[in-house]
Amino acid sequence: RIYKDITVNRLAYEELLDEDGEERLHGWLDPALRETTVWIASLTVLAQGKLPTISTPLVGRIRITLPLAEPHASDAEVGAMPASMQTEICVFGEDANNSWQAP
């Protein structure tokens, strides 16, 4: 899920790693330089109920790309969030530097 983390006033990414919600991926999203539809976050693995801190170890990065808006979108669609997005993950220690992999 993508949501606004009100504790730090930033967009955040979160994904459960198991059905019980014991662990989750978490990252604060930042817009990519010179890109209008791409957001990047460094990822951490957090246990249930734990909050990220500056010393939480990083395990990788995620890149989220939103589709470009349709040129002839109706007024009702303007400003709406896209129904889909593309995600790519780079796992530290497993993938080559800047080697983005589809999840």
TIROPA-849020 format. One record per atom (N, C-alpha, C): residue number from 0; chain; atom name; x, y, z. Coordinates in pm, whole numbers, plus 50000, padded with zeros to 5 digits. Layout:
# residues N
{r NUM; 'A'; 'CA'; {X; Y; Z}}
...
//
This chain:
# residues 103
{r 0; 'A'; 'N'; {50084; 49882; 50000}}
{r 0; 'A'; 'CA'; {50000; 50000; 50000}}
{r 0; 'A'; 'C'; {50088; 50124; 50000}}
{r 1; 'A'; 'N'; {50033; 50230; 49947}}
{r 1; 'A'; 'CA'; {50100; 50360; 49949}}
{r 1; 'A'; 'C'; {50009; 50452; 50030}}
{r 2; 'A'; 'N'; {50069; 50522; 50125}}
{r 2; 'A'; 'CA'; {49989; 50609; 50213}}
{r 2; 'A'; 'C'; {50075; 50726; 50260}}
{r 3; 'A'; 'N'; {50009; 50827; 50316}}
{r 3; 'A'; 'CA'; {50082; 50940; 50373}}
{r 3; 'A'; 'C'; {50109; 50909; 50519}}
{r 4; 'A'; 'N'; {50237; 50899; 50554}}
{r 4; 'A'; 'CA'; {50278; 50875; 50692}}
{r 4; 'A'; 'C'; {50275; 51009; 50764}}
{r 5; 'A'; 'N'; {50174; 51028; 50848}}
{r 5; 'A'; 'CA'; {50155; 51158; 50913}}
{r 5; 'A'; 'C'; {50260; 51187; 51019}}
{r 6; 'A'; 'N'; {50332; 51084; 51066}}
{r 6; 'A'; 'CA'; {50435; 51110; 51167}}
{r 6; 'A'; 'C'; {50555; 51184; 51109}}
{r 7; 'A'; 'N'; {50581; 51164; 50978}}
{r 7; 'A'; 'CA'; {50694; 51232; 50913}}
{r 7; 'A'; 'C'; {50649; 51316; 50794}}
{r 8; 'A'; 'N'; {50519; 51318; 50767}}
{r 8; 'A'; 'CA'; {50459; 51397; 50659}}
{r 8; 'A'; 'C'; {50521; 51362; 50523}}
{r 9; 'A'; 'N'; {50529; 51230; 50495}}
{r 9; 'A'; 'CA'; {50585; 51181; 50369}}
{r 9; 'A'; 'C'; {50501; 51066; 50317}}
{r 10; 'A'; 'N'; {50509; 51044; 50185}}
{r 10; 'A'; 'CA'; {50447; 50925; 50128}}
{r 10; 'A'; 'C'; {50530; 50804; 50166}}
{r 11; 'A'; 'N'; {50463; 50694; 50197}}
{r 11; 'A'; 'CA'; {50532; 50572; 50237}}
{r 11; 'A'; 'C'; {50478; 50453; 50158}}
{r 12; 'A'; 'N'; {50564; 50354; 50141}}
{r 12; 'A'; 'CA'; {50529; 50227; 50077}}
{r 12; 'A'; 'C'; {50535; 50120; 50185}}
{r 13; 'A'; 'N'; {50439; 50028; 50184}}
{r 13; 'A'; 'CA'; {50438; 49919; 50281}}
{r 13; 'A'; 'C'; {50378; 49795; 50215}}
{r 14; 'A'; 'N'; {50440; 49679; 50239}}
{r 14; 'A'; 'CA'; {50391; 49553; 50183}}
{r 14; 'A'; 'C'; {50413; 49442; 50285}}
{r 15; 'A'; 'N'; {50307; 49368; 50316}}
{r 15; 'A'; 'CA'; {50320; 49256; 50409}}
{r 15; 'A'; 'C'; {50402; 49146; 50344}}
{r 16; 'A'; 'N'; {50489; 49081; 50423}}
{r 16; 'A'; 'CA'; {50573; 48974; 50370}}
{r 16; 'A'; 'C'; {50515; 48836; 50399}}
{r 17; 'A'; 'N'; {50416; 48829; 50488}}
{r 17; 'A'; 'CA'; {50350; 48702; 50518}}
{r 17; 'A'; 'C'; {50203; 48728; 50549}}
{r 18; 'A'; 'N'; {50124; 48622; 50549}}
{r 18; 'A'; 'CA'; {49980; 48636; 50570}}
{r 18; 'A'; 'C'; {49945; 48685; 50710}}
{r 19; 'A'; 'N'; {50029; 48656; 50808}}
{r 19; 'A'; 'CA'; {50002; 48694; 50947}}
{r 19; 'A'; 'C'; {50039; 48839; 50977}}
{r 20; 'A'; 'N'; {50110; 48903; 50887}}
{r 20; 'A'; 'CA'; {50152; 49041; 50910}}
{r 20; 'A'; 'C'; {50265; 49052; 51011}}
{r 21; 'A'; 'N'; {50340; 48942; 51030}}
{r 21; 'A'; 'CA'; {50451; 48942; 51125}}
{r 21; 'A'; 'C'; {50566; 49032; 51080}}
{r 22; 'A'; 'N'; {50587; 49037; 50948}}
{r 22; 'A'; 'CA'; {50692; 49122; 50892}}
{r 22; 'A'; 'C'; {50637; 49197; 50772}}
{r 23; 'A'; 'N'; {50697; 49316; 50748}}
{r 23; 'A'; 'CA'; {50655; 49396; 50633}}
{r 23; 'A'; 'C'; {50773; 49474; 50578}}
{r 24; 'A'; 'N'; {50767; 49502; 50447}}
{r 24; 'A'; 'CA'; {50861; 49594; 50384}}
{r 24; 'A'; 'C'; {50810; 49734; 50408}}
{r 25; 'A'; 'N'; {50900; 49828; 50430}}
{r 25; 'A'; 'CA'; {50861; 49968; 50450}}
{r 25; 'A'; 'C'; {50965; 50058; 50388}}
{r 26; 'A'; 'N'; {50918; 50167; 50328}}
{r 26; 'A'; 'CA'; {51008; 50268; 50275}}
{r 26; 'A'; 'C'; {50935; 50399; 50255}}
{r 27; 'A'; 'N'; {51006; 50511; 50275}}
{r 27; 'A'; 'CA'; {50950; 50643; 50247}}
{r 27; 'A'; 'C'; {50982; 50677; 50102}}
{r 28; 'A'; 'N'; {50880; 50717; 50028}}
{r 28; 'A'; 'CA'; {50894; 50744; 49885}}
{r 28; 'A'; 'C'; {50943; 50885; 49857}}
{r 29; 'A'; 'N'; {51037; 50895; 49765}}
{r 29; 'A'; 'CA'; {51088; 51024; 49718}}
{r 29; 'A'; 'C'; {51074; 51027; 49567}}
{r 30; 'A'; 'N'; {51038; 51143; 49510}}
{r 30; 'A'; 'CA'; {51031; 51151; 49364}}
{r 30; 'A'; 'C'; {51171; 51136; 49304}}
{r 31; 'A'; 'N'; {51179; 51063; 49193}}
{r 31; 'A'; 'CA'; {51306; 51046; 49123}}
{r 31; 'A'; 'C'; {51342; 51177; 49054}}
{r 32; 'A'; 'N'; {51471; 51208; 49049}}
{r 32; 'A'; 'CA'; {51516; 51330; 48984}}
{r 32; 'A'; 'C'; {51481; 51329; 48836}}
{r 33; 'A'; 'N'; {51434; 51440; 48787}}
{r 33; 'A'; 'CA'; {51400; 51460; 48646}}
{r 33; 'A'; 'C'; {51294; 51363; 48595}}
{r 34; 'A'; 'N'; {51212; 51309; 48684}}
{r 34; 'A'; 'CA'; {51103; 51219; 48646}}
{r 34; 'A'; 'C'; {50974; 51271; 48709}}
{r 35; 'A'; 'N'; {50864; 51260; 48639}}
{r 35; 'A'; 'CA'; {50737; 51308; 48694}}
{r 35; 'A'; 'C'; {50647; 51195; 48742}}
{r 36; 'A'; 'N'; {50675; 51072; 48699}}
{r 36; 'A'; 'CA'; {50588; 50961; 48736}}
{r 36; 'A'; 'C'; {50661; 50849; 48809}}
{r 37; 'A'; 'N'; {50784; 50876; 48857}}
{r 37; 'A'; 'CA'; {50865; 50771; 48921}}
{r 37; 'A'; 'C'; {50898; 50812; 49064}}
{r 38; 'A'; 'N'; {50878; 50717; 49157}}
{r 38; 'A'; 'CA'; {50909; 50736; 49299}}
{r 38; 'A'; 'C'; {51001; 50623; 49343}}
{r 39; 'A'; 'N'; {51098; 50654; 49431}}
{r 39; 'A'; 'CA'; {51195; 50555; 49478}}
{r 39; 'A'; 'C'; {51200; 50558; 49630}}
{r 40; 'A'; 'N'; {51217; 50438; 49690}}
{r 40; 'A'; 'CA'; {51230; 50429; 49836}}
{r 40; 'A'; 'C'; {51336; 50326; 49872}}
{r 41; 'A'; 'N'; {51411; 50351; 49979}}
{r 41; 'A'; 'CA'; {51496; 50250; 50039}}
{r 41; 'A'; 'C'; {51408; 50165; 50128}}
{r 42; 'A'; 'N'; {51428; 50032; 50124}}
{r 42; 'A'; 'CA'; {51339; 49940; 50196}}
{r 42; 'A'; 'C'; {51403; 49883; 50321}}
{r 43; 'A'; 'N'; {51321; 49866; 50422}}
{r 43; 'A'; 'CA'; {51360; 49797; 50545}}
{r 43; 'A'; 'C'; {51258; 49687; 50570}}
{r 44; 'A'; 'N'; {51296; 49589; 50650}}
{r 44; 'A'; 'CA'; {51202; 49486; 50695}}
{r 44; 'A'; 'C'; {51172; 49515; 50841}}
{r 45; 'A'; 'N'; {51044; 49530; 50871}}
{r 45; 'A'; 'CA'; {51001; 49563; 51007}}
{r 45; 'A'; 'C'; {50911; 49455; 51063}}
{r 46; 'A'; 'N'; {50928; 49426; 51191}}
{r 46; 'A'; 'CA'; {50839; 49333; 51260}}
{r 46; 'A'; 'C'; {50707; 49403; 51291}}
{r 47; 'A'; 'N'; {50604; 49325; 51314}}
{r 47; 'A'; 'CA'; {50472; 49381; 51345}}
{r 47; 'A'; 'C'; {50481; 49477; 51463}}
{r 48; 'A'; 'N'; {50423; 49597; 51446}}
{r 48; 'A'; 'CA'; {50420; 49696; 51552}}
{r 48; 'A'; 'C'; {50544; 49781; 51565}}
{r 49; 'A'; 'N'; {50650; 49749; 51492}}
{r 49; 'A'; 'CA'; {50775; 49826; 51499}}
{r 49; 'A'; 'C'; {50770; 49943; 51400}}
{r 50; 'A'; 'N'; {50833; 50053; 51438}}
{r 50; 'A'; 'CA'; {50841; 50171; 51354}}
{r 50; 'A'; 'C'; {50982; 50185; 51298}}
{r 51; 'A'; 'N'; {50996; 50237; 51177}}
{r 51; 'A'; 'CA'; {51130; 50256; 51120}}
{r 51; 'A'; 'C'; {51204; 50368; 51193}}
{r 52; 'A'; 'N'; {51335; 50352; 51203}}
{r 52; 'A'; 'CA'; {51420; 50456; 51261}}
{r 52; 'A'; 'C'; {51536; 50480; 51165}}
{r 53; 'A'; 'N'; {51617; 50580; 51195}}
{r 53; 'A'; 'CA'; {51731; 50611; 51109}}
{r 53; 'A'; 'C'; {51834; 50499; 51110}}
{r 54; 'A'; 'N'; {51835; 50416; 51214}}
{r 54; 'A'; 'CA'; {51933; 50307; 51222}}
{r 54; 'A'; 'C'; {51877; 50173; 51177}}
{r 55; 'A'; 'N'; {51754; 50169; 51125}}
{r 55; 'A'; 'CA'; {51697; 50044; 51075}}
{r 55; 'A'; 'C'; {51775; 50001; 50950}}
{r 56; 'A'; 'N'; {51827; 49876; 50948}}
{r 56; 'A'; 'CA'; {51906; 49831; 50833}}
{r 56; 'A'; 'C'; {51824; 49830; 50704}}
{r 57; 'A'; 'N'; {51890; 49867; 50595}}
{r 57; 'A'; 'CA'; {51827; 49867; 50464}}
{r 57; 'A'; 'C'; {51850; 49733; 50396}}
{r 58; 'A'; 'N'; {51747; 49684; 50324}}
{r 58; 'A'; 'CA'; {51758; 49556; 50254}}
{r 58; 'A'; 'C'; {51751; 49571; 50103}}
{r 59; 'A'; 'N'; {51712; 49689; 50056}}
{r 59; 'A'; 'CA'; {51702; 49709; 49912}}
{r 59; 'A'; 'C'; {51632; 49840; 49879}}
{r 60; 'A'; 'N'; {51591; 49851; 49752}}
{r 60; 'A'; 'CA'; {51520; 49969; 49705}}
{r 60; 'A'; 'C'; {51402; 49925; 49620}}
{r 61; 'A'; 'N'; {51303; 50012; 49611}}
{r 61; 'A'; 'CA'; {51190; 49989; 49523}}
{r 61; 'A'; 'C'; {51171; 50113; 49436}}
{r 62; 'A'; 'N'; {51134; 50088; 49311}}
{r 62; 'A'; 'CA'; {51104; 50197; 49218}}
{r 62; 'A'; 'C'; {50960; 50175; 49169}}
{r 63; 'A'; 'N'; {50877; 50277; 49185}}
{r 63; 'A'; 'CA'; {50737; 50270; 49146}}
{r 63; 'A'; 'C'; {50715; 50369; 49033}}
{r 64; 'A'; 'N'; {50660; 50319; 48922}}
{r 64; 'A'; 'CA'; {50632; 50404; 48807}}
{r 64; 'A'; 'C'; {50482; 50408; 48784}}
{r 65; 'A'; 'N'; {50427; 50528; 48784}}
{r 65; 'A'; 'CA'; {50284; 50546; 48757}}
{r 65; 'A'; 'C'; {50266; 50562; 48607}}
{r 66; 'A'; 'N'; {50157; 50508; 48551}}
{r 66; 'A'; 'CA'; {50135; 50526; 48407}}
{r 66; 'A'; 'C'; {50106; 50672; 48375}}
{r 67; 'A'; 'N'; {50143; 50713; 48256}}
{r 67; 'A'; 'CA'; {50114; 50849; 48212}}
{r 67; 'A'; 'C'; {49964; 50866; 48194}}
{r 68; 'A'; 'N'; {49915; 50986; 48220}}
{r 68; 'A'; 'CA'; {49772; 51013; 48206}}
{r 68; 'A'; 'C'; {49733; 51004; 48059}}
{r 69; 'A'; 'N'; {49613; 50956; 48035}}
{r 69; 'A'; 'CA'; {49560; 50950; 47898}}
{r 69; 'A'; 'C'; {49543; 51092; 47846}}
{r 70; 'A'; 'N'; {49577; 51119; 47721}}
{r 70; 'A'; 'CA'; {49565; 51255; 47669}}
{r 70; 'A'; 'C'; {49421; 51305; 47659}}
{r 71; 'A'; 'N'; {49324; 51216; 47649}}
{r 71; 'A'; 'CA'; {49184; 51256; 47635}}
{r 71; 'A'; 'C'; {49102; 51210; 47754}}
{r 72; 'A'; 'N'; {49157; 51217; 47873}}
{r 72; 'A'; 'CA'; {49084; 51173; 47993}}
{r 72; 'A'; 'C'; {48965; 51263; 48017}}
{r 73; 'A'; 'N'; {48856; 51205; 48062}}
{r 73; 'A'; 'CA'; {48738; 51285; 48092}}
{r 73; 'A'; 'C'; {48760; 51365; 48219}}
{r 74; 'A'; 'N'; {48679; 51467; 48241}}
{r 74; 'A'; 'CA'; {48693; 51552; 48359}}
{r 74; 'A'; 'C'; {48684; 51470; 48486}}
{r 75; 'A'; 'N'; {48604; 51363; 48487}}
{r 75; 'A'; 'CA'; {48588; 51280; 48607}}
{r 75; 'A'; 'C'; {48717; 51206; 48640}}
{r 76; 'A'; 'N'; {48800; 51181; 48539}}
{r 76; 'A'; 'CA'; {48922; 51104; 48561}}
{r 76; 'A'; 'C'; {49040; 51192; 48600}}
{r 77; 'A'; 'N'; {49032; 51319; 48576}}
{r 77; 'A'; 'CA'; {49145; 51409; 48605}}
{r 77; 'A'; 'C'; {49169; 51411; 48756}}
{r 78; 'A'; 'N'; {49292; 51389; 48797}}
{r 78; 'A'; 'CA'; {49328; 51389; 48938}}
{r 78; 'A'; 'C'; {49308; 51256; 49007}}
{r 79; 'A'; 'N'; {49252; 51158; 48938}}
{r 79; 'A'; 'CA'; {49230; 51027; 48998}}
{r 79; 'A'; 'C'; {49361; 50948; 48999}}
{r 80; 'A'; 'N'; {49379; 50864; 49100}}
{r 80; 'A'; 'CA'; {49496; 50778; 49107}}
{r 80; 'A'; 'C'; {49482; 50667; 49004}}
{r 81; 'A'; 'N'; {49592; 50625; 48942}}
{r 81; 'A'; 'CA'; {49584; 50518; 48844}}
{r 81; 'A'; 'C'; {49545; 50385; 48910}}
{r 82; 'A'; 'N'; {49480; 50300; 48832}}
{r 82; 'A'; 'CA'; {49438; 50170; 48885}}
{r 82; 'A'; 'C'; {49555; 50073; 48894}}
{r 83; 'A'; 'N'; {49664; 50102; 48824}}
{r 83; 'A'; 'CA'; {49780; 50013; 48827}}
{r 83; 'A'; 'C'; {49908; 50095; 48827}}
{r 84; 'A'; 'N'; {50016; 50028; 48864}}
{r 84; 'A'; 'CA'; {50148; 50090; 48862}}
{r 84; 'A'; 'C'; {50250; 49980; 48843}}
{r 85; 'A'; 'N'; {50367; 50017; 48798}}
{r 85; 'A'; 'CA'; {50476; 49921; 48779}}
{r 85; 'A'; 'C'; {50572; 49932; 48896}}
{r 86; 'A'; 'N'; {50610; 49819; 48954}}
{r 86; 'A'; 'CA'; {50708; 49821; 49063}}
{r 86; 'A'; 'C'; {50828; 49736; 49024}}
{r 87; 'A'; 'N'; {50945; 49782; 49067}}
{r 87; 'A'; 'CA'; {51070; 49709; 49047}}
{r 87; 'A'; 'C'; {51147; 49714; 49177}}
{r 88; 'A'; 'N'; {51216; 49605; 49211}}
{r 88; 'A'; 'CA'; {51289; 49596; 49337}}
{r 88; 'A'; 'C'; {51435; 49561; 49310}}
{r 89; 'A'; 'N'; {51524; 49618; 49388}}
{r 89; 'A'; 'CA'; {51666; 49584; 49386}}
{r 89; 'A'; 'C'; {51701; 49540; 49528}}
{r 90; 'A'; 'N'; {51741; 49412; 49546}}
{r 90; 'A'; 'CA'; {51774; 49359; 49678}}
{r 90; 'A'; 'C'; {51925; 49367; 49697}}
{r 91; 'A'; 'N'; {51967; 49435; 49804}}
{r 91; 'A'; 'CA'; {52110; 49448; 49832}}
{r 91; 'A'; 'C'; {52172; 49311; 49858}}
{r 92; 'A'; 'N'; {52289; 49286; 49800}}
{r 92; 'A'; 'CA'; {52359; 49160; 49820}}
{r 92; 'A'; 'C'; {52313; 49049; 49728}}
{r 93; 'A'; 'N'; {52201; 49067; 49657}}
{r 93; 'A'; 'CA'; {52153; 48964; 49564}}
{r 93; 'A'; 'C'; {52154; 49012; 49420}}
{r 94; 'A'; 'N'; {52123; 49138; 49398}}
{r 94; 'A'; 'CA'; {52116; 49194; 49263}}
{r 94; 'A'; 'C'; {52237; 49285; 49240}}
{r 95; 'A'; 'N'; {52279; 49293; 49115}}
{r 95; 'A'; 'CA'; {52389; 49384; 49079}}
{r 95; 'A'; 'C'; {52346; 49527; 49107}}
{r 96; 'A'; 'N'; {52444; 49615; 49126}}
{r 96; 'A'; 'CA'; {52413; 49756; 49152}}
{r 96; 'A'; 'C'; {52321; 49811; 49044}}
{r 97; 'A'; 'N'; {52217; 49881; 49088}}
{r 97; 'A'; 'CA'; {52119; 49942; 48999}}
{r 97; 'A'; 'C'; {52054; 49841; 48904}}
{r 98; 'A'; 'N'; {52045; 49716; 48944}}
{r 98; 'A'; 'CA'; {51982; 49613; 48865}}
{r 98; 'A'; 'C'; {51840; 49593; 48916}}
{r 99; 'A'; 'N'; {51745; 49658; 48853}}
{r 99; 'A'; 'CA'; {51606; 49652; 48897}}
{r 99; 'A'; 'C'; {51542; 49524; 48845}}
{r 100; 'A'; 'N'; {51471; 49455; 48935}}
{r 100; 'A'; 'CA'; {51403; 49330; 48902}}
{r 100; 'A'; 'C'; {51254; 49344; 48926}}
{r 101; 'A'; 'N'; {51173; 49287; 48838}}
{r 101; 'A'; 'CA'; {51029; 49285; 48863}}
{r 101; 'A'; 'C'; {51002; 49197; 48985}}
{r 102; 'A'; 'N'; {50912; 49240; 49075}}
{r 102; 'A'; 'CA'; {50886; 49160; 49197}}
{r 102; 'A'; 'C'; {50818; 49029; 49166}}
//
